[in-house]
Amino acid sequence: MGAGASSGLAPEGEAAAHEAGLGDLPENCVAELMLRLDPLEICGLARISRTFRGAASGDFVWETKLPRNYTYLLKKALSEKEGEVVMSPKKIYARLCRRNPFDGGTKEFWLEKHKGRLCMSISSKALLITGIDDRRYWNYIPTEESRFHSVAYLQQTWWFEVDGEIEFNFPPGTYSLYFRLHLGRASRRLGRRICSTEHVHGWNIKPVRFQLWTSDGQHVLCQCNLDDPGCWIRYHAGDFVVENAKVATKVKFSMKQIDCTHTKGGLCVDSVLICPKGLRHEKASASVRV
């Protein structure tokens, strides 16, 4: 009797053990879910099962994660040999998330992995720096703390002015522009980072003025005192809006402190960063609009 009862319950137990789970969802349903997720979330779900992995590789899923003008970006990123290879949307996304140098390696762009939004970095060697050819004032110094492996170092000057521009088909969105700066000269000794501040002076007397202009008439002017020696800081020059990815946007930007009543020095200029507004990396300044 007991054996019979036990035998009768076995199929019910087996049924409970094989209840439907996420892995039993149809692949097209899983793909619809992934359309509403970020790229990193999609990659995480791909580990659940074969069904999820198949849906996570679907072209129509990754096409929605790519910027509208991804063909323009891909052409910028690929060499001639790479351009002959046919790539799936997923592989295109992964390729664009890598550092993609252009203009002789003085500029780079990439997609940030979470949302697929465009970021760009412009080396100090692509900027117009007043007096850069006079070694009494400026020098390029090698460093591991820059993605471009060198920075422009100011020992001392009366007239401080740095200008630059970029013309690029940015995907639609609001972008922030920053100057990445460092007071003091960093180096390594016996495996430890040290910072020499012997040339740092003059930045607390008057603020540095930051400006940006765009080809469609946007203009921002703000100012900020440079401080906190020994730290890389992104100084916010302003924001600009791009509405049409098919039209190249020219952005001009500058950083000036040209009061000739005093000298200033001890500053490293690494690069200019353009990124989606609200994206945070390292320490950023709070500039004041004028």
BAPA-762685 format. One line per field, with one value per residue: residue in three letters; z, y, x of N, C-alpha, C, O in turn; residue number from 1. Coordinates in steps of 0.02 Angstrom, whole numbers. Example, Ala and Ser with C-alpha at 12.3 -4.5 7.8 and 13.67 -1.06 7.14 Angstrom:
BAPA-762685
residu <- Ala  Ser
n_z <- 390  354
n_y <- -284  -112
n_x <- 660  642
ca_z <- 390  357
ca_y <- -225  -53
ca_x <- 615  684
c_z <- 390  394
c_y <- -165  2
c_x <- 660  645
o_z <- 423  402
o_y <- -166  57
o_x <- 712  670
num <- 1  2
//
This chain:
BAPA-762685
residu <- Met  Gly  Ala  Gly  Ala  Ser  Ser  Gly  Leu  Ala  Pro  Glu  Gly  Glu  Ala  Ala  Ala  His  Glu  Ala  Gly  Leu  Gly  Asp  Leu  Pro  Glu  Asn  Cys  Val  Ala  Glu  Leu  Met  Leu  Arg  Leu  Asp  Pro  Leu  Glu  Ile  Cys  Gly  Leu  Ala  Arg  Ile  Ser  Arg  Thr  Phe  Arg  Gly  Ala  Ala  Ser  Gly  Asp  Phe  Val  Trp  Glu  Thr  Lys  Leu  Pro  Arg  Asn  Tyr  Thr  Tyr  Leu  Leu  Lys  Lys  Ala  Leu  Ser  Glu  Lys  Glu  Gly  Glu  Val  Val  Met  Ser  Pro  Lys  Lys  Ile  Tyr  Ala  Arg  Leu  Cys  Arg  Arg  Asn  Pro  Phe  Asp  Gly  Gly  Thr  Lys  Glu  Phe  Trp  Leu  Glu  Lys  His  Lys  Gly  Arg  Leu  Cys  Met  Ser  Ile  Ser  Ser  Lys  Ala  Leu  Leu  Ile  Thr  Gly  Ile  Asp  Asp  Arg  Arg  Tyr  Trp  Asn  Tyr  Ile  Pro  Thr  Glu  Glu  Ser  Arg  Phe  His  Ser  Val  Ala  Tyr  Leu  Gln  Gln  Thr  Trp  Trp  Phe  Glu  Val  Asp  Gly  Glu  Ile  Glu  Phe  Asn  Phe  Pro  Pro  Gly  Thr  Tyr  Ser  Leu  Tyr  Phe  Arg  Leu  His  Leu  Gly  Arg  Ala  Ser  Arg  Arg  Leu  Gly  Arg  Arg  Ile  Cys  Ser  Thr  Glu  His  Val  His  Gly  Trp  Asn  Ile  Lys  Pro  Val  Arg  Phe  Gln  Leu  Trp  Thr  Ser  Asp  Gly  Gln  His  Val  Leu  Cys  Gln  Cys  Asn  Leu  Asp  Asp  Pro  Gly  Cys  Trp  Ile  Arg  Tyr  His  Ala  Gly  Asp  Phe  Val  Val  Glu  Asn  Ala  Lys  Val  Ala  Thr  Lys  Val  Lys  Phe  Ser  Met  Lys  Gln  Ile  Asp  Cys  Thr  His  Thr  Lys  Gly  Gly  Leu  Cys  Val  Asp  Ser  Val  Leu  Ile  Cys  Pro  Lys  Gly  Leu  Arg  His  Glu  Lys  Ala  Ser  Ala  Ser  Val  Arg  Val
n_z <- 0  46  -41  -161  -151  -146  -271  -349  -328  -391  -533  -519  -443  -533  -630  -562  -551  -679  -714  -812  -859  -876  -980  -1065  -1138  -1295  -1428  -1503  -1416  -1314  -1385  -1409  -1280  -1260  -1341  -1263  -1172  -1108  -1193  -1111  -1021  -1106  -1146  -1024  -1001  -1103  -1053  -989  -1057  -1204  -1287  -1248  -1282  -1420  -1454  -1409  -1504  -1614  -1764  -1779  -1650  -1610  -1706  -1662  -1559  -1608  -1655  -1755  -1865  -1889  -1996  -2048  -1939  -1932  -2051  -2025  -1925  -1974  -2058  -2229  -2263  -2161  -2193  -2297  -2244  -2202  -2073  -1931  -1850  -1710  -1700  -1759  -1664  -1555  -1612  -1629  -1498  -1460  -1444  -1568  -1668  -1763  -1887  -1894  -1773  -1673  -1624  -1551  -1554  -1476  -1429  -1281  -1175  -1107  -1155  -1287  -1333  -1410  -1378  -1371  -1385  -1389  -1426  -1345  -1441  -1552  -1531  -1537  -1464  -1389  -1403  -1399  -1469  -1411  -1308  -1187  -1121  -1146  -1153  -1225  -1134  -1095  -1031  -933  -894  -985  -1119  -1240  -1218  -1199  -1137  -1144  -1063  -963  -911  -877  -914  -983  -1065  -1083  -1186  -1266  -1405  -1509  -1628  -1698  -1827  -1859  -1886  -1771  -1678  -1643  -1496  -1330  -1288  -1183  -1159  -1109  -1037  -1000  -867  -765  -621  -583  -603  -636  -592  -580  -448  -385  -402  -353  -366  -385  -367  -432  -385  -408  -509  -507  -507  -500  -542  -454  -450  -553  -641  -764  -929  -1018  -1177  -1302  -1470  -1596  -1766  -1795  -1724  -1583  -1423  -1285  -1134  -998  -835  -725  -581  -579  -482  -346  -349  -415  -454  -588  -676  -750  -833  -858  -1007  -1072  -1146  -1292  -1421  -1535  -1675  -1800  -1875  -2003  -2047  -2035  -1885  -1834  -1704  -1607  -1483  -1333  -1212  -1099  -1016  -1010  -943  -924  -811  -723  -708  -747  -715  -719  -767  -838  -994  -1056  -1142  -1238  -1196  -1265  -1228  -1195  -1113  -937  -922  -821  -776  -716  -587  -596  -633  -566  -661  -691  -777  -888
n_y <- -60  61  65  73  197  277  255  307  443  479  523  650  716  715  798  918  938  971  1095  1238  1356  1507  1472  1402  1490  1551  1591  1708  1783  1808  1885  1999  2048  2081  2190  2295  2312  2361  2351  2284  2216  2129  2046  1986  1911  1820  1715  1630  1526  1418  1465  1600  1641  1627  1722  1836  1856  1900  1993  2098  2139  2198  2296  2395  2449  2513  2672  2795  2837  2736  2678  2779  2800  2675  2671  2768  2704  2583  2501  2492  2356  2294  2345  2268  2156  2072  2113  2068  2154  2145  2122  2238  2331  2293  2320  2460  2498  2491  2582  2701  2769  2920  3047  3041  2981  3074  3097  3011  2903  2819  2702  2710  2570  2543  2613  2635  2761  2899  2942  3050  3088  3212  3240  3335  3368  3393  3515  3696  3779  3922  3975  3848  3800  3857  3810  3864  3888  3788  3608  3444  3302  3131  3012  2889  2917  2968  2934  2956  2950  3057  3226  3404  3513  3655  3766  3903  4055  4211  4232  4132  4021  3907  3827  3741  3631  3529  3437  3339  3201  3189  3077  3109  3205  3271  3343  3353  3454  3442  3499  3408  3422  3451  3505  3526  3414  3250  3096  2938  2855  2731  2644  2715  2843  3012  3191  3339  3506  3623  3720  3766  3900  4057  4025  4046  4178  4240  4180  4046  4060  3974  3926  3879  3853  3816  3760  3784  3894  3889  3942  3948  4017  4009  4010  3967  3935  3856  3719  3608  3530  3390  3305  3236  3327  3355  3494  3581  3645  3673  3634  3559  3537  3411  3382  3322  3187  3170  3284  3364  3426  3567  3602  3724  3767  3840  3889  4006  4119  4266  4377  4486  4533  4449  4297  4122  3946  3772  3676  3534  3491  3379  3327  3350  3308  3244  3199  3108  3207  3204  3085  3009  3002  3029  3143  3297  3472  3615  3730  3906  3986  4125
n_x <- 41  91  198  129  67  175  229  128  141  255  257  199  295  400  348  345  479  514  463  418  544  647  730  647  572  511  624  599  521  611  702  625  617  751  768  734  833  997  1157  1258  1177  1112  1219  1244  1126  1140  1210  1124  1052  1045  946  933  1060  1058  959  1022  1117  1054  1033  939  920  1043  1056  972  1043  1151  1225  1136  1211  1305  1372  1452  1537  1598  1668  1763  1832  1886  2023  2081  2094  2019  1896  1850  1795  1646  1537  1438  1298  1318  1457  1501  1460  1542  1666  1663  1662  1791  1949  1966  2076  2106  2147  2290  2317  2304  2181  2041  1897  1759  1629  1537  1510  1390  1275  1301  1340  1425  1596  1739  1912  2038  2202  2334  2426  2352  2301  2304  2425  2479  2644  2701  2811  2921  3043  3076  2961  2860  2847  2838  2803  2837  2718  2632  2507  2421  2311  2365  2498  2584  2600  2569  2675  2678  2797  2815  2728  2669  2562  2431  2356  2251  2187  2066  1985  1855  1781  1645  1533  1427  1323  1148  1112  1152  1303  1449  1594  1760  1916  2058  2161  2310  2385  2553  2694  2691  2774  2862  2942  3041  2935  2828  2704  2744  2731  2788  2780  2846  2843  2715  2608  2517  2386  2285  2256  2180  2034  2029  1967  1846  1784  1663  1609  1488  1455  1323  1284  1284  1346  1453  1514  1621  1701  1838  1937  2095  2142  2193  2325  2417  2315  2222  2104  1947  1900  1755  1701  1584  1420  1346  1223  1174  1077  1061  1130  1176  1234  1388  1455  1541  1648  1719  1840  1910  2036  2087  2199  2247  2294  2419  2482  2538  2634  2606  2613  2673  2581  2499  2436  2330  2222  2070  1907  1760  1599  1444  1322  1319  1387  1507  1678  1816  1872  1786  1773  1682  1626  1591  1464  1473
ca_z <- 0  49  -103  -215  -142  -164  -344  -379  -321  -429  -592  -497  -422  -593  -664  -526  -564  -748  -725  -862  -834  -925  -1038  -1108  -1176  -1367  -1442  -1526  -1357  -1280  -1426  -1396  -1214  -1265  -1374  -1211  -1125  -1128  -1220  -1060  -993  -1157  -1141  -962  -1011  -1151  -1017  -956  -1093  -1275  -1316  -1235  -1319  -1489  -1460  -1397  -1564  -1669  -1796  -1768  -1581  -1607  -1750  -1623  -1510  -1644  -1672  -1820  -1918  -1874  -2057  -2050  -1886  -1950  -2105  -1991  -1880  -2006  -2110  -2294  -2262  -2118  -2226  -2345  -2207  -2184  -2001  -1905  -1807  -1644  -1706  -1772  -1599  -1517  -1644  -1616  -1427  -1451  -1460  -1640  -1683  -1829  -1895  -1876  -1704  -1625  -1599  -1544  -1533  -1456  -1399  -1212  -1182  -1074  -1196  -1356  -1350  -1435  -1340  -1412  -1351  -1435  -1394  -1342  -1503  -1602  -1509  -1553  -1400  -1399  -1376  -1390  -1500  -1371  -1254  -1123  -1090  -1153  -1175  -1224  -1091  -1097  -969  -938  -869  -1041  -1169  -1298  -1194  -1188  -1121  -1151  -995  -960  -855  -858  -970  -968  -1109  -1086  -1233  -1300  -1449  -1548  -1663  -1726  -1871  -1854  -1888  -1706  -1671  -1607  -1423  -1296  -1272  -1139  -1180  -1051  -1043  -948  -845  -704  -593  -559  -649  -604  -615  -537  -417  -346  -408  -322  -401  -350  -406  -419  -393  -403  -559  -502  -480  -540  -562  -403  -453  -595  -670  -835  -966  -1066  -1225  -1359  -1521  -1646  -1832  -1801  -1685  -1510  -1393  -1211  -1103  -926  -807  -667  -556  -578  -414  -328  -380  -406  -477  -654  -669  -812  -825  -902  -1049  -1093  -1179  -1357  -1443  -1605  -1694  -1864  -1884  -2073  -2058  -1992  -1838  -1817  -1636  -1589  -1410  -1312  -1141  -1098  -958  -1044  -902  -924  -750  -684  -743  -721  -740  -685  -790  -890  -1037  -1086  -1198  -1234  -1197  -1283  -1209  -1181  -1051  -880  -915  -774  -775  -660  -554  -641  -600  -570  -691  -685  -842  -889
ca_y <- 0  118  66  96  269  310  250  352  513  492  566  719  743  727  856  977  949  995  1155  1284  1409  1557  1440  1373  1542  1552  1637  1773  1820  1830  1939  2059  2073  2110  2255  2345  2309  2389  2300  2242  2172  2077  1999  1949  1862  1769  1658  1590  1464  1420  1508  1669  1655  1636  1786  1891  1864  1921  2056  2152  2163  2242  2354  2448  2475  2552  2742  2801  2846  2689  2664  2833  2787  2614  2690  2804  2659  2525  2508  2468  2283  2277  2366  2217  2101  2082  2106  2069  2213  2134  2132  2310  2365  2278  2355  2532  2510  2495  2647  2707  2829  2950  3107  3027  2957  3129  3096  2944  2899  2753  2699  2683  2505  2536  2639  2643  2832  2917  2982  3069  3120  3249  3247  3403  3380  3416  3581  3753  3805  3980  3968  3777  3787  3888  3764  3899  3890  3726  3546  3382  3254  3065  2991  2833  2940  2994  2883  2972  2936  3118  3286  3468  3539  3726  3786  3971  4099  4268  4227  4062  4012  3842  3825  3680  3622  3462  3432  3268  3184  3162  3053  3158  3203  3327  3325  3397  3460  3453  3499  3366  3460  3427  3551  3489  3365  3184  3047  2880  2842  2669  2615  2757  2906  3075  3250  3399  3567  3681  3771  3784  3967  4104  4004  4068  4251  4252  4116  4029  4066  3920  3942  3836  3876  3765  3787  3803  3954  3882  3973  3944  4048  3999  4020  3925  3934  3790  3704  3537  3501  3318  3267  3249  3354  3375  3560  3584  3705  3686  3581  3576  3490  3389  3358  3286  3150  3171  3346  3371  3482  3593  3628  3759  3774  3874  3897  4064  4162  4310  4435  4489  4564  4398  4234  4060  3888  3708  3645  3483  3489  3312  3316  3375  3252  3257  3139  3122  3244  3162  3029  3028  2959  3048  3205  3352  3537  3650  3795  3956  4017  4198
ca_x <- 0  137  237  85  56  238  234  78  161  317  249  186  359  439  319  367  550  523  422  446  587  664  760  595  538  528  679  574  499  672  730  584  639  818  763  722  889  1060  1203  1290  1125  1102  1275  1235  1072  1161  1240  1072  1037  1057  894  951  1121  1038  923  1070  1158  1011  1052  891  930  1101  1045  939  1092  1202  1207  1104  1261  1359  1411  1502  1586  1635  1715  1817  1869  1917  2074  2057  2089  1963  1834  1828  1765  1576  1529  1370  1287  1349  1529  1511  1454  1603  1723  1658  1676  1864  1979  1973  2114  2101  2188  2359  2323  2298  2112  2011  1827  1736  1562  1537  1479  1325  1220  1321  1345  1491  1643  1796  1968  2081  2267  2363  2463  2304  2278  2346  2447  2523  2712  2719  2876  2974  3057  3082  2894  2822  2879  2798  2837  2805  2685  2584  2442  2382  2296  2408  2566  2622  2560  2604  2689  2694  2840  2796  2709  2625  2503  2410  2300  2247  2128  2059  1921  1841  1722  1629  1461  1408  1254  1107  1116  1184  1372  1489  1664  1804  1989  2088  2219  2343  2434  2611  2723  2691  2822  2865  3007  3040  2869  2776  2689  2759  2711  2827  2738  2891  2826  2644  2595  2479  2319  2236  2247  2121  2010  2038  1905  1833  1731  1652  1563  1471  1440  1252  1271  1285  1405  1454  1572  1622  1768  1852  2006  2127  2167  2203  2385  2427  2257  2194  2037  1913  1869  1698  1699  1515  1381  1317  1171  1176  1011  1062  1193  1196  1270  1447  1454  1607  1651  1781  1844  1971  2050  2131  2212  2295  2311  2492  2508  2572  2649  2576  2650  2666  2518  2499  2377  2329  2177  2001  1860  1690  1562  1373  1311  1301  1432  1560  1737  1858  1854  1769  1767  1619  1640  1537  1449  1478
c_z <- 0  -15  -160  -211  -165  -240  -378  -377  -366  -490  -574  -478  -483  -630  -630  -541  -633  -763  -774  -829  -890  -989  -1086  -1148  -1250  -1381  -1465  -1468  -1319  -1318  -1415  -1329  -1220  -1301  -1323  -1160  -1153  -1153  -1167  -1027  -1041  -1152  -1078  -969  -1058  -1117  -988  -991  -1167  -1310  -1308  -1275  -1393  -1500  -1453  -1456  -1623  -1697  -1779  -1697  -1579  -1654  -1712  -1572  -1543  -1655  -1742  -1877  -1909  -1936  -2065  -1999  -1903  -2004  -2076  -1953  -1916  -2055  -2175  -2294  -2219  -2152  -2276  -2310  -2189  -2109  -1981  -1862  -1738  -1647  -1722  -1706  -1558  -1546  -1628  -1542  -1412  -1465  -1534  -1657  -1754  -1829  -1870  -1805  -1652  -1596  -1596  -1529  -1515  -1432  -1328  -1211  -1155  -1120  -1270  -1379  -1366  -1385  -1385  -1369  -1403  -1399  -1393  -1406  -1561  -1585  -1529  -1487  -1412  -1364  -1370  -1419  -1462  -1309  -1187  -1084  -1089  -1173  -1179  -1182  -1094  -1029  -983  -917  -923  -1090  -1232  -1280  -1191  -1172  -1134  -1081  -999  -899  -830  -920  -943  -1004  -1116  -1130  -1268  -1340  -1486  -1583  -1688  -1769  -1879  -1858  -1822  -1710  -1631  -1531  -1395  -1271  -1225  -1163  -1119  -1074  -985  -929  -779  -682  -562  -611  -614  -634  -567  -512  -372  -345  -380  -363  -357  -396  -384  -433  -393  -452  -552  -470  -527  -557  -513  -405  -494  -627  -743  -868  -1019  -1112  -1275  -1405  -1567  -1711  -1840  -1751  -1610  -1482  -1317  -1187  -1028  -901  -742  -646  -558  -509  -406  -363  -365  -430  -548  -646  -738  -799  -879  -941  -1071  -1127  -1247  -1379  -1517  -1621  -1757  -1874  -1955  -2090  -2010  -1949  -1824  -1747  -1626  -1514  -1391  -1236  -1136  -1028  -982  -1007  -894  -864  -707  -727  -711  -751  -700  -704  -844  -928  -1072  -1148  -1187  -1241  -1217  -1269  -1197  -1115  -995  -871  -872  -777  -713  -633  -604  -601  -606  -596  -685  -752  -835  -935
c_y <- 62  124  93  171  307  311  298  424  530  536  639  753  760  788  920  993  978  1054  1202  1339  1459  1527  1410  1425  1538  1606  1705  1815  1848  1889  2005  2090  2109  2177  2312  2349  2344  2334  2255  2195  2115  2024  1957  1895  1806  1708  1611  1524  1473  1465  1582  1688  1667  1703  1844  1902  1889  1988  2112  2178  2214  2302  2412  2480  2519  2624  2745  2805  2798  2673  2716  2819  2727  2629  2727  2756  2606  2544  2482  2392  2261  2293  2316  2159  2118  2067  2108  2132  2206  2147  2205  2348  2355  2315  2429  2548  2511  2566  2650  2772  2855  3015  3095  3005  3012  3135  3024  2951  2828  2758  2675  2623  2501  2557  2646  2715  2850  2959  2996  3102  3150  3264  3320  3419  3400  3485  3635  3788  3863  3969  3897  3762  3817  3846  3798  3897  3822  3668  3491  3331  3187  3048  2932  2854  2971  2937  2895  2968  2997  3175  3347  3498  3611  3740  3856  4011  4158  4258  4153  4056  3945  3841  3758  3678  3550  3467  3359  3259  3150  3134  3105  3150  3267  3305  3377  3396  3479  3458  3457  3396  3433  3480  3511  3437  3298  3139  2988  2870  2782  2639  2656  2821  2965  3133  3310  3461  3630  3737  3796  3853  4006  4086  4026  4143  4270  4187  4108  4032  4011  3941  3885  3866  3817  3798  3807  3859  3948  3911  3969  3976  4036  4008  3981  3934  3863  3778  3629  3506  3426  3275  3286  3271  3372  3441  3569  3650  3722  3626  3606  3520  3475  3359  3314  3253  3151  3233  3351  3433  3503  3624  3661  3770  3807  3877  3952  4093  4209  4376  4437  4525  4513  4336  4177  4002  3825  3670  3594  3486  3422  3309  3353  3314  3278  3193  3157  3158  3197  3102  3049  2977  2975  3116  3262  3416  3564  3720  3841  3989  4093  4226
c_x <- 43  176  195  75  118  247  187  100  221  307  237  251  403  414  342  440  563  476  458  487  602  692  710  557  558  581  655  548  559  703  692  603  706  819  757  779  950  1107  1236  1240  1111  1156  1270  1182  1092  1190  1187  1060  1053  1007  912  1014  1105  1004  972  1117  1118  1030  1004  894  986  1096  1013  987  1145  1179  1177  1154  1319  1401  1467  1557  1629  1687  1775  1863  1910  1972  2045  2048  2029  1897  1807  1792  1692  1567  1456  1361  1319  1424  1546  1509  1518  1663  1722  1669  1751  1888  1993  2010  2101  2141  2260  2370  2318  2227  2087  1937  1811  1664  1569  1490  1408  1267  1238  1325  1417  1531  1703  1849  2014  2147  2290  2402  2418  2276  2328  2363  2496  2590  2737  2788  2935  2987  3070  3015  2859  2867  2827  2837  2800  2774  2639  2514  2399  2370  2338  2482  2611  2575  2603  2613  2712  2737  2820  2778  2670  2558  2485  2349  2305  2182  2126  1992  1915  1778  1706  1554  1443  1336  1214  1112  1147  1252  1404  1561  1706  1877  2016  2156  2246  2393  2491  2633  2730  2745  2821  2937  3001  2969  2813  2766  2706  2741  2753  2784  2781  2873  2754  2636  2549  2408  2265  2223  2186  2099  2029  1969  1901  1777  1724  1600  1548  1451  1367  1234  1269  1351  1399  1519  1567  1693  1775  1924  2033  2156  2180  2263  2390  2371  2239  2122  2010  1878  1816  1696  1629  1483  1357  1270  1179  1108  1011  1130  1218  1237  1329  1440  1526  1603  1719  1781  1910  1975  2103  2139  2267  2306  2387  2521  2545  2585  2611  2614  2637  2603  2531  2433  2378  2287  2112  1956  1791  1652  1489  1365  1287  1346  1491  1617  1779  1836  1842  1760  1696  1633  1579  1526  1449  1426
o_z <- -39  -40  -203  -263  -197  -269  -430  -419  -377  -499  -608  -494  -485  -657  -663  -544  -646  -819  -777  -776  -944  -1044  -1143  -1189  -1265  -1350  -1449  -1470  -1295  -1287  -1412  -1322  -1190  -1291  -1338  -1110  -1213  -1135  -1177  -1008  -1020  -1155  -1078  -945  -1055  -1147  -965  -959  -1190  -1358  -1355  -1300  -1425  -1550  -1486  -1459  -1678  -1660  -1766  -1684  -1550  -1642  -1727  -1546  -1509  -1663  -1784  -1932  -1920  -1929  -2087  -2015  -1891  -2003  -2099  -1949  -1892  -2088  -2176  -2322  -2238  -2141  -2295  -2344  -2163  -2085  -2011  -1839  -1710  -1602  -1700  -1695  -1529  -1509  -1615  -1525  -1358  -1495  -1561  -1659  -1799  -1777  -1829  -1778  -1593  -1550  -1635  -1496  -1536  -1416  -1315  -1242  -1178  -1122  -1311  -1438  -1339  -1354  -1432  -1321  -1454  -1348  -1433  -1423  -1613  -1620  -1538  -1458  -1443  -1304  -1340  -1396  -1480  -1263  -1136  -1023  -1037  -1206  -1141  -1194  -1096  -977  -1037  -921  -908  -1102  -1273  -1323  -1180  -1193  -1136  -1044  -1034  -842  -770  -972  -889  -977  -1152  -1114  -1297  -1313  -1494  -1570  -1698  -1750  -1903  -1838  -1817  -1742  -1590  -1506  -1433  -1237  -1228  -1185  -1083  -1122  -927  -969  -742  -720  -520  -656  -568  -693  -518  -550  -325  -294  -382  -390  -299  -456  -326  -487  -381  -438  -589  -412  -586  -584  -529  -366  -473  -639  -778  -840  -1059  -1090  -1289  -1383  -1576  -1713  -1887  -1738  -1576  -1513  -1288  -1215  -997  -940  -709  -689  -539  -480  -455  -403  -312  -427  -567  -612  -779  -759  -939  -911  -1087  -1135  -1258  -1357  -1558  -1585  -1766  -1882  -1968  -2142  -1949  -1973  -1806  -1734  -1636  -1484  -1428  -1201  -1166  -987  -975  -1038  -860  -865  -659  -777  -654  -805  -654  -662  -892  -897  -1114  -1202  -1134  -1286  -1189  -1294  -1191  -1065  -1005  -819  -885  -780  -664  -654  -648  -542  -645  -557  -676  -782  -784  -944
o_y <- 109  179  131  204  359  361  326  464  589  583  684  812  811  827  969  1051  1007  1060  1204  1364  1455  1551  1393  1408  1522  1659  1756  1876  1905  1937  2058  2151  2162  2216  2369  2385  2355  2275  2194  2139  2058  1964  1899  1839  1751  1654  1557  1471  1527  1500  1621  1744  1711  1737  1896  1953  1898  2036  2168  2235  2268  2353  2470  2533  2556  2637  2702  2779  2817  2657  2700  2826  2727  2603  2718  2766  2586  2596  2453  2367  2215  2258  2319  2118  2173  2014  2145  2161  2255  2178  2231  2393  2403  2339  2459  2606  2532  2606  2607  2825  2815  3036  3134  3011  2998  3174  2982  2998  2781  2813  2625  2624  2459  2523  2662  2729  2821  3005  2958  3138  3120  3297  3361  3478  3423  3510  3621  3822  3852  3956  3886  3715  3805  3845  3764  3904  3802  3677  3490  3319  3185  3067  2927  2815  2998  2896  2850  2981  2991  3174  3344  3507  3627  3728  3867  4004  4155  4274  4116  4084  3929  3852  3725  3719  3516  3499  3320  3302  3088  3164  3141  3094  3312  3254  3436  3344  3526  3427  3469  3395  3398  3498  3467  3420  3291  3144  2989  2876  2782  2612  2635  2849  2969  3125  3329  3467  3685  3795  3841  3862  3989  4128  4024  4168  4310  4143  4156  4009  4002  3970  3849  3900  3773  3857  3843  3870  3996  3906  3984  3964  4051  4012  3964  3940  3816  3821  3591  3461  3402  3214  3344  3237  3400  3444  3565  3704  3780  3574  3666  3463  3520  3315  3273  3287  3136  3236  3342  3487  3461  3667  3628  3782  3803  3869  3947  4092  4193  4426  4394  4546  4531  4325  4182  4007  3824  3635  3607  3484  3409  3292  3383  3272  3327  3140  3216  3141  3156  3070  3100  2917  2938  3142  3273  3414  3539  3765  3817  4016  4120  4287
o_x <- 33  188  220  74  115  268  203  78  236  346  262  262  437  453  358  460  616  452  519  468  573  681  728  514  615  582  685  553  558  727  722  604  715  865  774  774  956  1097  1240  1258  1098  1143  1289  1191  1065  1196  1204  1058  1070  1024  907  1019  1134  1017  964  1152  1145  1042  1025  873  979  1127  1026  972  1180  1119  1191  1142  1377  1460  1522  1616  1690  1742  1831  1923  1962  1969  1991  1999  1993  1847  1749  1760  1679  1588  1416  1410  1344  1452  1597  1550  1545  1706  1774  1684  1772  1851  2028  1979  2086  2166  2286  2425  2327  2216  2110  1915  1845  1640  1602  1437  1369  1216  1194  1315  1464  1505  1716  1834  2029  2146  2269  2409  2442  2233  2388  2321  2549  2593  2789  2821  2992  2946  3075  3014  2833  2919  2779  2896  2738  2800  2611  2467  2345  2415  2345  2525  2671  2516  2664  2564  2760  2716  2811  2810  2641  2505  2519  2296  2357  2128  2177  1948  1966  1729  1747  1515  1444  1293  1242  1116  1165  1258  1388  1586  1690  1898  1999  2203  2212  2438  2480  2596  2771  2761  2784  2985  2961  2947  2755  2814  2685  2737  2752  2756  2756  2887  2734  2655  2544  2371  2206  2182  2145  2140  2043  1920  1947  1727  1771  1554  1590  1433  1351  1175  1254  1404  1346  1573  1516  1740  1726  1968  1998  2190  2177  2254  2371  2376  2241  2083  2046  1831  1831  1690  1615  1515  1349  1277  1190  1083  967  1180  1277  1269  1320  1422  1567  1561  1771  1728  1959  1925  2156  2093  2327  2325  2415  2579  2578  2552  2587  2643  2595  2574  2568  2379  2421  2311  2100  1965  1767  1669  1473  1398  1243  1343  1523  1605  1777  1784  1883  1740  1656  1651  1523  1572  1428  1421
num <- 1  2  3  4  5  6  7  8  9  10  11  12  13  14  15  16  17  18  19  20  21  22  23  24  25  26  27  28  29  30  31  32  33  34  35  36  37  38  39  40  41  42  43  44  45  46  47  48  49  50  51  52  53  54  55  56  57  58  59  60  61  62  63  64  65  66  67  68  69  70  71  72  73  74  75  76  77  78  79  80  81  82  83  84  85  86  87  88  89  90  91  92  93  94  95  96  97  98  99  100  101  102  103  104  105  106  107  108  109  110  111  112  113  114  115  116  117  118  119  120  121  122  123  124  125  126  127  128  129  130  131  132  133  134  135  136  137  138  139  140  141  142  143  144  145  146  147  148  149  150  151  152  153  154  155  156  157  158  159  160  161  162  163  164  165  166  167  168  169  170  171  172  173  174  175  176  177  178  179  180  181  182  183  184  185  186  187  188  189  190  191  192  193  194  195  196  197  198  199  200  201  202  203  204  205  206  207  208  209  210  211  212  213  214  215  216  217  218  219  220  221  222  223  224  225  226  227  228  229  230  231  232  233  234  235  236  237  238  239  240  241  242  243  244  245  246  247  248  249  250  251  252  253  254  255  256  257  258  259  260  261  262  263  264  265  266  267  268  269  270  271  272  273  274  275  276  277  278  279  280  281  282  283  284  285  286  287  288  289  290
//
